[in-house]
Amino acid sequence: MGTFISENFVPVKIHVKEQPQNFKRFGAQWTPTILIMTSDGDEAHRIEGFLPVEDFLAQLELGLGKALLREEKFQEAESHLRAVASEHADSESAPQALYWAGVAAYKGTKDPGKLKETYQNLLKRFPSSEWTRKGVVWAG
Amino acid sequence: MVALGISWLKDPDQALQVAKNQRKPALLDFSAAPQ
């Protein structure tokens, strides 16, 4: 996990006793809270509460993909998001990652077929997920 | 929450500036863990 964080993020630790003002500034109301911010300083993803390691790793890569998507690095974003959906297929992050991978694919190509294809994959793999219901408008 | 073996910064403004310079996302870990 340490290698993944060091390679992909600029990490900063903010302790509640040392920097309560930064808890307020960034809206952190509970610990642990993890914010993933784009290189332009926009919030891309927020993780609140403890997670087991595998779920946390999935959330980290989901956040990385969402940050890259916001930065319009569509191919790189899609690659990370698809990795979450395949390598952490049983995690709750997987359907959300697949949803955003479809968005990245669409934004990178302007091909609406990417959204329809994504919805079909969501329906097949995660039929009861809210992310599948969000994708229903892509069904065509 | 987060792993050992990481060079953590302590100043979020510094981290966001480094993130901007390196074109990498920043990870902010808000913690109450014993130090």
Backbone of each chain as nested JSON, in Angstrom:
{
  "chains": [
    {"id": "A", "residues": [
      {"number": 1, "name": "MET", "atoms": {"N": [0.824, -1.199, 0.0], "CA": [0.0, 0.0, 0.0], "C": [0.864, 1.257, 0.0]}},
      {"number": 2, "name": "GLY", "atoms": {"N": [1.966, 1.203, 0.795], "CA": [2.854, 2.359, 0.862], "C": [3.435, 2.714, -0.491]}},
      {"number": 3, "name": "THR", "atoms": {"N": [3.822, 1.695, -1.247], "CA": [4.391, 1.942, -2.575], "C": [3.353, 2.566, -3.495]}},
      {"number": 4, "name": "PHE", "atoms": {"N": [2.137, 2.047, -3.449], "CA": [1.076, 2.592, -4.305], "C": [0.842, 4.069, -3.989]}},
      {"number": 5, "name": "ILE", "atoms": {"N": [0.817, 4.396, -2.711], "CA": [0.59, 5.79, -2.318], "C": [1.759, 6.66, -2.752]}},
      {"number": 6, "name": "SER", "atoms": {"N": [2.982, 6.202, -2.471], "CA": [4.158, 7.022, -2.794], "C": [4.294, 7.245, -4.291]}},
      {"number": 7, "name": "GLU", "atoms": {"N": [3.943, 6.234, -5.086], "CA": [4.113, 6.35, -6.533], "C": [3.048, 7.225, -7.193]}},
      {"number": 8, "name": "ASN", "atoms": {"N": [1.875, 7.275, -6.574], "CA": [0.75, 7.905, -7.28], "C": [0.248, 9.208, -6.674]}},
      {"number": 9, "name": "PHE", "atoms": {"N": [0.666, 9.504, -5.444], "CA": [0.121, 10.678, -4.753], "C": [1.229, 11.485, -4.087]}},
      {"number": 10, "name": "VAL", "atoms": {"N": [0.908, 12.734, -3.789], "CA": [1.708, 13.528, -2.858], "C": [0.977, 13.429, -1.521]}},
      {"number": 11, "name": "PRO", "atoms": {"N": [1.527, 12.674, -0.551], "CA": [0.785, 12.395, 0.68], "C": [1.05, 13.414, 1.793]}},
      {"number": 12, "name": "VAL", "atoms": {"N": [-0.01, 13.757, 2.489], "CA": [0.119, 14.659, 3.636], "C": [-0.746, 14.121, 4.767]}},
      {"number": 13, "name": "LYS", "atoms": {"N": [-0.186, 14.108, 5.966], "CA": [-0.928, 13.621, 7.142], "C": [-1.266, 14.804, 8.031]}},
      {"number": 14, "name": "ILE", "atoms": {"N": [-2.531, 14.888, 8.412], "CA": [-3.029, 16.015, 9.202], "C": [-3.638, 15.436, 10.476]}},
      {"number": 15, "name": "HIS", "atoms": {"N": [-3.007, 15.738, 11.604], "CA": [-3.474, 15.152, 12.868], "C": [-4.457, 16.087, 13.567]}},
      {"number": 16, "name": "VAL", "atoms": {"N": [-5.494, 15.489, 14.103], "CA": [-6.584, 16.278, 14.684], "C": [-6.102, 17.175, 15.828]}},
      {"number": 17, "name": "LYS", "atoms": {"N": [-5.094, 16.707, 16.584], "CA": [-4.64, 17.51, 17.727], "C": [-3.715, 18.639, 17.296]}},
      {"number": 18, "name": "GLU", "atoms": {"N": [-3.045, 18.467, 16.138], "CA": [-2.093, 19.478, 15.671], "C": [-2.739, 20.517, 14.76]}},
      {"number": 19, "name": "GLN", "atoms": {"N": [-3.718, 20.075, 13.951], "CA": [-4.25, 20.974, 12.924], "C": [-5.779, 20.926, 12.862]}},
      {"number": 20, "name": "PRO", "atoms": {"N": [-6.432, 21.207, 13.985], "CA": [-7.912, 21.169, 13.939], "C": [-8.473, 22.141, 12.915]}},
      {"number": 21, "name": "GLN", "atoms": {"N": [-7.749, 23.24, 12.639], "CA": [-8.244, 24.216, 11.669], "C": [-8.325, 23.631, 10.264]}},
      {"number": 22, "name": "ASN", "atoms": {"N": [-7.418, 22.691, 9.96], "CA": [-7.463, 22.084, 8.626], "C": [-8.551, 21.007, 8.526]}},
      {"number": 23, "name": "PHE", "atoms": {"N": [-8.937, 20.427, 9.667], "CA": [-10.118, 19.551, 9.649], "C": [-11.338, 20.372, 9.221]}},
      {"number": 24, "name": "LYS", "atoms": {"N": [-11.466, 21.56, 9.814], "CA": [-12.612, 22.416, 9.489], "C": [-12.519, 22.907, 8.041]}},
      {"number": 25, "name": "ARG", "atoms": {"N": [-11.333, 23.315, 7.643], "CA": [-11.135, 23.862, 6.294], "C": [-11.541, 22.872, 5.207]}},
      {"number": 26, "name": "PHE", "atoms": {"N": [-11.189, 21.597, 5.403], "CA": [-11.472, 20.593, 4.366], "C": [-12.729, 19.772, 4.673]}},
      {"number": 27, "name": "GLY", "atoms": {"N": [-13.45, 20.143, 5.705], "CA": [-14.704, 19.468, 6.006], "C": [-14.54, 18.047, 6.51]}},
      {"number": 28, "name": "ALA", "atoms": {"N": [-13.417, 17.768, 7.179], "CA": [-13.209, 16.43, 7.739], "C": [-13.892, 16.383, 9.106]}},
      {"number": 29, "name": "GLN", "atoms": {"N": [-14.955, 15.599, 9.215], "CA": [-15.745, 15.59, 10.445], "C": [-15.511, 14.341, 11.277]}},
      {"number": 30, "name": "TRP", "atoms": {"N": [-14.662, 13.437, 10.779], "CA": [-14.484, 12.159, 11.468], "C": [-13.131, 11.609, 11.044]}},
      {"number": 31, "name": "THR", "atoms": {"N": [-12.557, 10.725, 11.871], "CA": [-11.321, 10.073, 11.467], "C": [-11.54, 8.572, 11.373]}},
      {"number": 32, "name": "PRO", "atoms": {"N": [-10.822, 7.891, 10.479], "CA": [-10.008, 8.512, 9.441], "C": [-10.87, 9.072, 8.305]}},
      {"number": 33, "name": "THR", "atoms": {"N": [-10.399, 10.18, 7.751], "CA": [-10.942, 10.7, 6.494], "C": [-9.776, 10.859, 5.536]}},
      {"number": 34, "name": "ILE", "atoms": {"N": [-9.966, 10.407, 4.321], "CA": [-8.958, 10.55, 3.275], "C": [-9.562, 11.388, 2.157]}},
      {"number": 35, "name": "LEU", "atoms": {"N": [-8.871, 12.443, 1.772], "CA": [-9.283, 13.224, 0.605], "C": [-8.26, 13.024, -0.499]}},
      {"number": 36, "name": "ILE", "atoms": {"N": [-8.755, 12.785, -1.696], "CA": [-7.884, 12.743, -2.861], "C": [-8.223, 13.967, -3.697]}},
      {"number": 37, "name": "MET", "atoms": {"N": [-7.211, 14.803, -3.88], "CA": [-7.387, 16.08, -4.572], "C": [-6.617, 16.048, -5.886]}},
      {"number": 38, "name": "THR", "atoms": {"N": [-7.164, 16.677, -6.909], "CA": [-6.434, 16.783, -8.175], "C": [-5.214, 17.681, -7.981]}},
      {"number": 39, "name": "SER", "atoms": {"N": [-4.345, 17.664, -8.969], "CA": [-3.156, 18.536, -8.891], "C": [-3.544, 20.012, -8.954]}},
      {"number": 40, "name": "ASP", "atoms": {"N": [-4.783, 20.302, -9.338], "CA": [-5.279, 21.688, -9.323], "C": [-5.994, 22.024, -8.014]}},
      {"number": 41, "name": "GLY", "atoms": {"N": [-6.036, 21.074, -7.089], "CA": [-6.608, 21.345, -5.775], "C": [-8.102, 21.101, -5.654]}},
      {"number": 42, "name": "ASP", "atoms": {"N": [-8.688, 20.427, -6.642], "CA": [-10.119, 20.104, -6.553], "C": [-10.309, 18.734, -5.905]}},
      {"number": 43, "name": "GLU", "atoms": {"N": [-11.31, 18.625, -5.031], "CA": [-11.588, 17.323, -4.417], "C": [-12.133, 16.358, -5.464]}},
      {"number": 44, "name": "ALA", "atoms": {"N": [-11.512, 15.178, -5.552], "CA": [-11.962, 14.161, -6.506], "C": [-12.643, 12.998, -5.812]}},
      {"number": 45, "name": "HIS", "atoms": {"N": [-12.252, 12.722, -4.557], "CA": [-12.791, 11.534, -3.883], "C": [-12.576, 11.676, -2.384]}},
      {"number": 46, "name": "ARG", "atoms": {"N": [-13.522, 11.131, -1.618], "CA": [-13.449, 11.215, -0.154], "C": [-13.759, 9.841, 0.428]}},
      {"number": 47, "name": "ILE", "atoms": {"N": [-12.918, 9.391, 1.341], "CA": [-13.121, 8.118, 2.042], "C": [-13.292, 8.447, 3.514]}},
      {"number": 48, "name": "GLU", "atoms": {"N": [-14.423, 8.083, 4.085], "CA": [-14.676, 8.365, 5.503], "C": [-14.871, 7.049, 6.252]}},
      {"number": 49, "name": "GLY", "atoms": {"N": [-14.127, 6.89, 7.34], "CA": [-14.238, 5.683, 8.15], "C": [-13.214, 4.639, 7.76]}},
      {"number": 50, "name": "PHE", "atoms": {"N": [-12.965, 3.751, 8.716], "CA": [-11.97, 2.691, 8.523], "C": [-12.454, 1.68, 7.496]}},
      {"number": 51, "name": "LEU", "atoms": {"N": [-11.512, 1.159, 6.719], "CA": [-11.8, 0.061, 5.797], "C": [-10.713, -0.992, 5.918]}},
      {"number": 52, "name": "PRO", "atoms": {"N": [-11.05, -2.282, 5.743], "CA": [-10.015, -3.311, 5.644], "C": [-9.098, -3.003, 4.458]}},
      {"number": 53, "name": "VAL", "atoms": {"N": [-7.895, -3.547, 4.506], "CA": [-6.853, -3.161, 3.549], "C": [-7.299, -3.298, 2.096]}},
      {"number": 54, "name": "GLU", "atoms": {"N": [-7.899, -4.439, 1.738], "CA": [-8.255, -4.653, 0.334], "C": [-9.291, -3.637, -0.146]}},
      {"number": 55, "name": "ASP", "atoms": {"N": [-10.259, -3.354, 0.714], "CA": [-11.272, -2.357, 0.352], "C": [-10.659, -0.974, 0.261]}},
      {"number": 56, "name": "PHE", "atoms": {"N": [-9.712, -0.695, 1.155], "CA": [-9.061, 0.608, 1.146], "C": [-8.222, 0.788, -0.12]}},
      {"number": 57, "name": "LEU", "atoms": {"N": [-7.514, -0.263, -0.515], "CA": [-6.738, -0.186, -1.754], "C": [-7.642, 0.073, -2.957]}},
      {"number": 58, "name": "ALA", "atoms": {"N": [-8.783, -0.596, -2.979], "CA": [-9.733, -0.376, -4.077], "C": [-10.209, 1.071, -4.087]}},
      {"number": 59, "name": "GLN", "atoms": {"N": [-10.496, 1.609, -2.907], "CA": [-10.943, 3.005, -2.824], "C": [-9.841, 3.976, -3.249]}},
      {"number": 60, "name": "LEU", "atoms": {"N": [-8.593, 3.665, -2.879], "CA": [-7.487, 4.536, -3.288], "C": [-7.36, 4.592, -4.801]}},
      {"number": 61, "name": "GLU", "atoms": {"N": [-7.444, 3.423, -5.45], "CA": [-7.285, 3.425, -6.909], "C": [-8.509, 4.028, -7.592]}},
      {"number": 62, "name": "LEU", "atoms": {"N": [-9.68, 3.825, -6.987], "CA": [-10.882, 4.502, -7.494], "C": [-10.689, 6.02, -7.427]}},
      {"number": 63, "name": "GLY", "atoms": {"N": [-10.18, 6.489, -6.305], "CA": [-9.942, 7.927, -6.154], "C": [-8.906, 8.446, -7.133]}},
      {"number": 64, "name": "LEU", "atoms": {"N": [-7.865, 7.648, -7.352], "CA": [-6.843, 8.034, -8.328], "C": [-7.477, 8.163, -9.721]}},
      {"number": 65, "name": "GLY", "atoms": {"N": [-8.279, 7.173, -10.081], "CA": [-8.937, 7.227, -11.386], "C": [-9.845, 8.438, -11.516]}},
      {"number": 66, "name": "LYS", "atoms": {"N": [-10.591, 8.751, -10.448], "CA": [-11.49, 9.904, -10.501], "C": [-10.71, 11.214, -10.578]}},
      {"number": 67, "name": "ALA", "atoms": {"N": [-9.557, 11.274, -9.899], "CA": [-8.724, 12.48, -9.98], "C": [-8.188, 12.657, -11.403]}},
      {"number": 68, "name": "LEU", "atoms": {"N": [-7.732, 11.571, -12.001], "CA": [-7.198, 11.648, -13.372], "C": [-8.31, 12.008, -14.361]}},
      {"number": 69, "name": "LEU", "atoms": {"N": [-9.506, 11.511, -14.115], "CA": [-10.646, 11.862, -14.97], "C": [-10.92, 13.363, -14.892]}},
      {"number": 70, "name": "ARG", "atoms": {"N": [-10.907, 13.914, -13.692], "CA": [-11.118, 15.363, -13.536], "C": [-10.037, 16.156, -14.241]}},
      {"number": 71, "name": "GLU", "atoms": {"N": [-8.829, 15.592, -14.287], "CA": [-7.721, 16.274, -14.961], "C": [-7.728, 16.01, -16.47]}},
      {"number": 72, "name": "GLU", "atoms": {"N": [-8.76, 15.322, -16.942], "CA": [-8.941, 15.021, -18.372], "C": [-7.831, 14.139, -18.934]}},
      {"number": 73, "name": "LYS", "atoms": {"N": [-7.249, 13.311, -18.056], "CA": [-6.3, 12.278, -18.496], "C": [-7.127, 10.997, -18.677]}},
      {"number": 74, "name": "PHE", "atoms": {"N": [-7.885, 10.969, -19.761], "CA": [-8.957, 9.977, -19.882], "C": [-8.45, 8.539, -19.981]}},
      {"number": 75, "name": "GLN", "atoms": {"N": [-7.427, 8.318, -20.776], "CA": [-6.939, 6.942, -20.94], "C": [-6.357, 6.399, -19.641]}},
      {"number": 76, "name": "GLU", "atoms": {"N": [-5.566, 7.25, -18.974], "CA": [-4.946, 6.837, -17.71], "C": [-6.025, 6.585, -16.653]}},
      {"number": 77, "name": "ALA", "atoms": {"N": [-7.01, 7.464, -16.627], "CA": [-8.118, 7.295, -15.679], "C": [-8.845, 5.981, -15.941]}},
      {"number": 78, "name": "GLU", "atoms": {"N": [-9.181, 5.746, -17.2], "CA": [-9.927, 4.517, -17.54], "C": [-9.14, 3.276, -17.14]}},
      {"number": 79, "name": "SER", "atoms": {"N": [-7.838, 3.312, -17.351], "CA": [-6.995, 2.164, -17.012], "C": [-7.079, 1.839, -15.512]}},
      {"number": 80, "name": "HIS", "atoms": {"N": [-6.956, 2.864, -14.669], "CA": [-7.029, 2.629, -13.22], "C": [-8.434, 2.194, -12.805]}},
      {"number": 81, "name": "LEU", "atoms": {"N": [-9.442, 2.803, -13.387], "CA": [-10.816, 2.471, -12.998], "C": [-11.17, 1.044, -13.407]}},
      {"number": 82, "name": "ARG", "atoms": {"N": [-10.718, 0.632, -14.579], "CA": [-10.965, -0.75, -14.999], "C": [-10.175, -1.735, -14.122]}},
      {"number": 83, "name": "ALA", "atoms": {"N": [-9.02, -1.32, -13.663], "CA": [-8.246, -2.18, -12.76], "C": [-9.011, -2.418, -11.461]}},
      {"number": 84, "name": "VAL", "atoms": {"N": [-9.656, -1.379, -10.937], "CA": [-10.461, -1.558, -9.718], "C": [-11.59, -2.55, -9.981]}},
      {"number": 85, "name": "ALA", "atoms": {"N": [-12.274, -2.377, -11.107], "CA": [-13.428, -3.229, -11.42], "C": [-13.032, -4.681, -11.644]}},
      {"number": 86, "name": "SER", "atoms": {"N": [-11.788, -4.915, -12.086], "CA": [-11.371, -6.301, -12.338], "C": [-10.603, -6.893, -11.157]}},
      {"number": 87, "name": "GLU", "atoms": {"N": [-9.692, -6.118, -10.571], "CA": [-8.848, -6.664, -9.502], "C": [-9.521, -6.624, -8.128]}},
      {"number": 88, "name": "HIS", "atoms": {"N": [-10.544, -5.807, -8.001], "CA": [-11.296, -5.725, -6.734], "C": [-12.78, -5.937, -7.035]}},
      {"number": 89, "name": "ALA", "atoms": {"N": [-13.032, -6.969, -7.834], "CA": [-14.381, -7.175, -8.379], "C": [-15.432, -7.4, -7.299]}},
      {"number": 90, "name": "ASP", "atoms": {"N": [-15.013, -7.901, -6.137], "CA": [-15.979, -8.177, -5.075], "C": [-16.151, -6.997, -4.117]}},
      {"number": 91, "name": "SER", "atoms": {"N": [-15.412, -5.94, -4.339], "CA": [-15.513, -4.799, -3.431], "C": [-16.675, -3.904, -3.843]}},
      {"number": 92, "name": "GLU", "atoms": {"N": [-17.1, -3.066, -2.899], "CA": [-18.187, -2.133, -3.214], "C": [-17.72, -1.018, -4.135]}},
      {"number": 93, "name": "SER", "atoms": {"N": [-16.413, -0.902, -4.325], "CA": [-15.873, 0.107, -5.237], "C": [-16.031, -0.288, -6.697]}},
      {"number": 94, "name": "ALA", "atoms": {"N": [-16.194, -1.588, -6.956], "CA": [-16.124, -2.074, -8.337], "C": [-17.196, -1.478, -9.249]}},
      {"number": 95, "name": "PRO", "atoms": {"N": [-18.486, -1.496, -8.861], "CA": [-19.469, -0.928, -9.791], "C": [-19.284, 0.564, -10.026]}},
      {"number": 96, "name": "GLN", "atoms": {"N": [-18.901, 1.294, -8.984], "CA": [-18.65, 2.723, -9.18], "C": [-17.47, 2.927, -10.136]}},
      {"number": 97, "name": "ALA", "atoms": {"N": [-16.429, 2.109, -9.965], "CA": [-15.258, 2.217, -10.843], "C": [-15.631, 1.924, -12.295]}},
      {"number": 98, "name": "LEU", "atoms": {"N": [-16.465, 0.913, -12.49], "CA": [-16.89, 0.571, -13.858], "C": [-17.705, 1.711, -14.463]}},
      {"number": 99, "name": "TYR", "atoms": {"N": [-18.56, 2.325, -13.656], "CA": [-19.356, 3.471, -14.113], "C": [-18.438, 4.599, -14.605]}},
      {"number": 100, "name": "TRP", "atoms": {"N": [-17.471, 4.963, -13.757], "CA": [-16.595, 6.085, -14.121], "C": [-15.637, 5.71, -15.252]}},
      {"number": 101, "name": "ALA", "atoms": {"N": [-15.296, 4.428, -15.365], "CA": [-14.489, 3.988, -16.509], "C": [-15.246, 4.241, -17.809]}},
      {"number": 102, "name": "GLY", "atoms": {"N": [-16.559, 3.999, -17.775], "CA": [-17.379, 4.28, -18.95], "C": [-17.402, 5.762, -19.278]}},
      {"number": 103, "name": "VAL", "atoms": {"N": [-17.478, 6.591, -18.238], "CA": [-17.457, 8.039, -18.457], "C": [-16.12, 8.456, -19.072]}},
      {"number": 104, "name": "ALA", "atoms": {"N": [-15.035, 7.896, -18.538], "CA": [-13.702, 8.221, -19.067], "C": [-13.581, 7.797, -20.531]}},
      {"number": 105, "name": "ALA", "atoms": {"N": [-14.104, 6.601, -20.833], "CA": [-14.043, 6.106, -22.212], "C": [-14.839, 7.017, -23.144]}},
      {"number": 106, "name": "TYR", "atoms": {"N": [-16.015, 7.434, -22.682], "CA": [-16.85, 8.328, -23.499], "C": [-16.169, 9.681, -23.702]}},
      {"number": 107, "name": "LYS", "atoms": {"N": [-15.66, 10.246, -22.619], "CA": [-15.04, 11.572, -22.741], "C": [-13.785, 11.526, -23.605]}},
      {"number": 108, "name": "GLY", "atoms": {"N": [-13.099, 10.391, -23.576], "CA": [-11.883, 10.268, -24.377], "C": [-12.136, 10.042, -25.848]}},
      {"number": 109, "name": "THR", "atoms": {"N": [-13.335, 9.534, -26.172], "CA": [-13.611, 9.174, -27.575], "C": [-14.806, 9.915, -28.168]}},
      {"number": 110, "name": "LYS", "atoms": {"N": [-15.666, 10.458, -27.314], "CA": [-16.939, 11.081, -27.735], "C": [-17.874, 10.057, -28.385]}},
      {"number": 111, "name": "ASP", "atoms": {"N": [-17.647, 8.792, -28.095], "CA": [-18.472, 7.717, -28.668], "C": [-19.542, 7.318, -27.654]}},
      {"number": 112, "name": "PRO", "atoms": {"N": [-20.816, 7.661, -27.906], "CA": [-21.877, 7.307, -26.95], "C": [-22.025, 5.808, -26.768]}},
      {"number": 113, "name": "GLY", "atoms": {"N": [-21.535, 5.043, -27.726], "CA": [-21.593, 3.593, -27.598], "C": [-20.824, 3.088, -26.383]}},
      {"number": 114, "name": "LYS", "atoms": {"N": [-19.822, 3.865, -25.947], "CA": [-19.059, 3.474, -24.748], "C": [-19.947, 3.478, -23.506]}},
      {"number": 115, "name": "LEU", "atoms": {"N": [-20.883, 4.42, -23.456], "CA": [-21.792, 4.487, -22.308], "C": [-22.778, 3.322, -22.342]}},
      {"number": 116, "name": "LYS", "atoms": {"N": [-23.318, 3.054, -23.522], "CA": [-24.266, 1.941, -23.653], "C": [-23.595, 0.615, -23.285]}},
      {"number": 117, "name": "GLU", "atoms": {"N": [-22.384, 0.454, -23.764], "CA": [-21.611, -0.766, -23.459], "C": [-21.355, -0.868, -21.951]}},
      {"number": 118, "name": "THR", "atoms": {"N": [-21.046, 0.267, -21.335], "CA": [-20.799, 0.278, -19.889], "C": [-22.046, -0.12, -19.123]}},
      {"number": 119, "name": "TYR", "atoms": {"N": [-23.199, 0.414, -19.536], "CA": [-24.442, 0.045, -18.85], "C": [-24.698, -1.455, -18.971]}},
      {"number": 120, "name": "GLN", "atoms": {"N": [-24.459, -1.995, -20.15], "CA": [-24.682, -3.437, -20.334], "C": [-23.761, -4.256, -19.427]}},
      {"number": 121, "name": "ASN", "atoms": {"N": [-22.518, -3.795, -19.288], "CA": [-21.583, -4.482, -18.384], "C": [-22.02, -4.361, -16.924]}},
      {"number": 122, "name": "LEU", "atoms": {"N": [-22.466, -3.158, -16.555], "CA": [-22.948, -2.95, -15.184], "C": [-24.133, -3.866, -14.894]}},
      {"number": 123, "name": "LEU", "atoms": {"N": [-25.072, -3.932, -15.833], "CA": [-26.277, -4.745, -15.644], "C": [-25.918, -6.225, -15.503]}},
      {"number": 124, "name": "LYS", "atoms": {"N": [-24.935, -6.647, -16.256], "CA": [-24.528, -8.055, -16.219], "C": [-23.782, -8.384, -14.927]}},
      {"number": 125, "name": "ARG", "atoms": {"N": [-22.871, -7.487, -14.523], "CA": [-21.99, -7.808, -13.396], "C": [-22.54, -7.368, -12.044]}},
      {"number": 126, "name": "PHE", "atoms": {"N": [-23.267, -6.24, -12.038], "CA": [-23.722, -5.666, -10.763], "C": [-25.199, -5.254, -10.875]}},
      {"number": 127, "name": "PRO", "atoms": {"N": [-26.084, -6.216, -11.092], "CA": [-27.476, -5.859, -11.392], "C": [-28.192, -5.109, -10.272]}},
      {"number": 128, "name": "SER", "atoms": {"N": [-27.734, -5.277, -9.018], "CA": [-28.441, -4.62, -7.917], "C": [-27.758, -3.336, -7.439]}},
      {"number": 129, "name": "SER", "atoms": {"N": [-26.716, -2.9, -8.125], "CA": [-25.979, -1.715, -7.677], "C": [-26.697, -0.424, -8.069]}},
      {"number": 130, "name": "GLU", "atoms": {"N": [-26.559, 0.578, -7.201], "CA": [-27.106, 1.897, -7.559], "C": [-26.391, 2.484, -8.775]}},
      {"number": 131, "name": "TRP", "atoms": {"N": [-25.126, 2.071, -9.003], "CA": [-24.374, 2.587, -10.161], "C": [-24.937, 2.032, -11.453]}},
      {"number": 132, "name": "THR", "atoms": {"N": [-25.519, 0.845, -11.39], "CA": [-26.218, 0.297, -12.561], "C": [-27.492, 1.099, -12.808]}},
      {"number": 133, "name": "ARG", "atoms": {"N": [-28.189, 1.447, -11.731], "CA": [-29.416, 2.259, -11.9], "C": [-29.054, 3.64, -12.442]}},
      {"number": 134, "name": "LYS", "atoms": {"N": [-27.906, 4.187, -12.01], "CA": [-27.483, 5.485, -12.557], "C": [-27.194, 5.388, -14.047]}},
      {"number": 135, "name": "GLY", "atoms": {"N": [-26.734, 4.214, -14.465], "CA": [-26.368, 4.04, -15.873], "C": [-27.537, 3.712, -16.778]}},
      {"number": 136, "name": "VAL", "atoms": {"N": [-28.747, 3.555, -16.21], "CA": [-29.882, 3.125, -17.026], "C": [-30.185, 4.132, -18.14]}},
      {"number": 137, "name": "VAL", "atoms": {"N": [-29.853, 5.395, -17.903], "CA": [-30.118, 6.415, -18.939], "C": [-29.197, 6.231, -20.155]}},
      {"number": 138, "name": "TRP", "atoms": {"N": [-28.203, 5.362, -20.021], "CA": [-27.289, 5.11, -21.146], "C": [-27.761, 3.931, -21.997]}},
      {"number": 139, "name": "ALA", "atoms": {"N": [-28.86, 3.296, -21.572], "CA": [-29.273, 2.061, -22.23], "C": [-29.649, 2.276, -23.684]}},
      {"number": 140, "name": "GLY", "atoms": {"N": [-30.053, 3.501, -24.002], "CA": [-30.416, 3.802, -25.392], "C": [-31.775, 3.288, -25.685]}}
    ]},
    {"id": "B", "residues": [
      {"number": 1, "name": "MET", "atoms": {"N": [-4.633, 4.886, 9.731], "CA": [-5.268, 4.198, 8.615], "C": [-4.251, 3.767, 7.579]}},
      {"number": 2, "name": "VAL", "atoms": {"N": [-3.316, 4.665, 7.286], "CA": [-2.515, 4.465, 6.094], "C": [-1.138, 3.922, 6.441]}},
      {"number": 3, "name": "ALA", "atoms": {"N": [-0.544, 3.283, 5.445], "CA": [0.644, 2.462, 5.634], "C": [1.871, 3.219, 6.113]}},
      {"number": 4, "name": "LEU", "atoms": {"N": [2.795, 2.424, 6.626], "CA": [4.095, 2.941, 7.004], "C": [4.978, 3.053, 5.764]}},
      {"number": 5, "name": "GLY", "atoms": {"N": [6.162, 3.65, 5.93], "CA": [7.109, 3.72, 4.827], "C": [6.792, 4.786, 3.81]}},
      {"number": 6, "name": "ILE", "atoms": {"N": [6.029, 5.767, 4.209], "CA": [5.654, 6.858, 3.308], "C": [6.239, 8.147, 3.871]}},
      {"number": 7, "name": "SER", "atoms": {"N": [6.758, 8.999, 2.986], "CA": [7.266, 10.306, 3.419], "C": [6.103, 11.289, 3.443]}},
      {"number": 8, "name": "TRP", "atoms": {"N": [5.518, 11.419, 4.606], "CA": [4.343, 12.282, 4.736], "C": [4.754, 13.735, 4.885]}},
      {"number": 9, "name": "LEU", "atoms": {"N": [4.115, 14.613, 4.163], "CA": [4.205, 16.033, 4.439], "C": [3.232, 16.349, 5.569]}},
      {"number": 10, "name": "LYS", "atoms": {"N": [3.388, 17.531, 6.169], "CA": [2.471, 17.915, 7.254], "C": [1.647, 19.152, 6.911]}},
      {"number": 11, "name": "ASP", "atoms": {"N": [2.051, 19.841, 5.855], "CA": [1.385, 21.095, 5.5], "C": [0.562, 20.881, 4.234]}},
      {"number": 12, "name": "PRO", "atoms": {"N": [-0.766, 20.953, 4.325], "CA": [-1.577, 20.705, 3.128], "C": [-1.321, 21.691, 2.0]}},
      {"number": 13, "name": "ASP", "atoms": {"N": [-1.022, 22.935, 2.327], "CA": [-0.741, 23.902, 1.254], "C": [0.542, 23.539, 0.518]}},
      {"number": 14, "name": "GLN", "atoms": {"N": [1.536, 23.103, 1.276], "CA": [2.772, 22.645, 0.637], "C": [2.495, 21.426, -0.243]}},
      {"number": 15, "name": "ALA", "atoms": {"N": [1.695, 20.506, 0.276], "CA": [1.38, 19.292, -0.49], "C": [0.653, 19.633, -1.787]}},
      {"number": 16, "name": "LEU", "atoms": {"N": [-0.286, 20.565, -1.712], "CA": [-1.03, 20.937, -2.922], "C": [-0.118, 21.636, -3.928]}},
      {"number": 17, "name": "GLN", "atoms": {"N": [0.853, 22.399, -3.424], "CA": [1.807, 23.045, -4.346], "C": [2.716, 22.0, -5.005]}},
      {"number": 18, "name": "VAL", "atoms": {"N": [3.197, 21.033, -4.219], "CA": [4.018, 19.958, -4.786], "C": [3.201, 19.154, -5.796]}},
      {"number": 19, "name": "ALA", "atoms": {"N": [1.943, 18.882, -5.457], "CA": [1.064, 18.138, -6.369], "C": [0.913, 18.884, -7.692]}},
      {"number": 20, "name": "LYS", "atoms": {"N": [0.768, 20.191, -7.594], "CA": [0.622, 21.001, -8.813], "C": [1.895, 20.935, -9.645]}},
      {"number": 21, "name": "ASN", "atoms": {"N": [3.03, 21.064, -8.966], "CA": [4.316, 21.044, -9.69], "C": [4.589, 19.685, -10.329]}},
      {"number": 22, "name": "GLN", "atoms": {"N": [4.206, 18.622, -9.614], "CA": [4.502, 17.265, -10.105], "C": [3.369, 16.69, -10.945]}},
      {"number": 23, "name": "ARG", "atoms": {"N": [2.258, 17.443, -11.085], "CA": [1.075, 16.968, -11.819], "C": [0.6, 15.614, -11.281]}},
      {"number": 24, "name": "LYS", "atoms": {"N": [0.595, 15.495, -9.95], "CA": [0.101, 14.274, -9.3], "C": [-1.013, 14.665, -8.338]}},
      {"number": 25, "name": "PRO", "atoms": {"N": [-1.966, 13.776, -8.125], "CA": [-2.979, 14.064, -7.102], "C": [-2.359, 14.104, -5.704]}},
      {"number": 26, "name": "ALA", "atoms": {"N": [-3.009, 14.825, -4.814], "CA": [-2.603, 14.851, -3.408], "C": [-3.522, 13.939, -2.61]}},
      {"number": 27, "name": "LEU", "atoms": {"N": [-2.944, 13.296, -1.607], "CA": [-3.719, 12.454, -0.693], "C": [-3.624, 13.073, 0.696]}},
      {"number": 28, "name": "LEU", "atoms": {"N": [-4.732, 13.506, 1.228], "CA": [-4.776, 14.129, 2.554], "C": [-5.364, 13.105, 3.524]}},
      {"number": 29, "name": "ASP", "atoms": {"N": [-4.581, 12.734, 4.521], "CA": [-5.001, 11.744, 5.521], "C": [-5.284, 12.474, 6.828]}},
      {"number": 30, "name": "PHE", "atoms": {"N": [-6.552, 12.594, 7.182], "CA": [-6.956, 13.233, 8.427], "C": [-7.045, 12.157, 9.5]}},
      {"number": 31, "name": "SER", "atoms": {"N": [-6.2, 12.267, 10.509], "CA": [-5.984, 11.168, 11.42], "C": [-6.09, 11.605, 12.881]}},
      {"number": 32, "name": "ALA", "atoms": {"N": [-6.471, 10.633, 13.712], "CA": [-6.402, 10.824, 15.159], "C": [-5.544, 9.739, 15.794]}},
      {"number": 33, "name": "ALA", "atoms": {"N": [-4.827, 9.012, 14.951], "CA": [-4.022, 7.89, 15.443], "C": [-2.887, 8.39, 16.318]}},
      {"number": 34, "name": "PRO", "atoms": {"N": [-2.497, 7.611, 17.352], "CA": [-1.343, 8.006, 18.195], "C": [-0.108, 8.197, 17.327]}},
      {"number": 35, "name": "GLN", "atoms": {"N": [0.688, 9.22, 17.686], "CA": [1.866, 9.537, 16.859], "C": [3.137, 8.99, 17.492]}}
    ]}
  ]
}
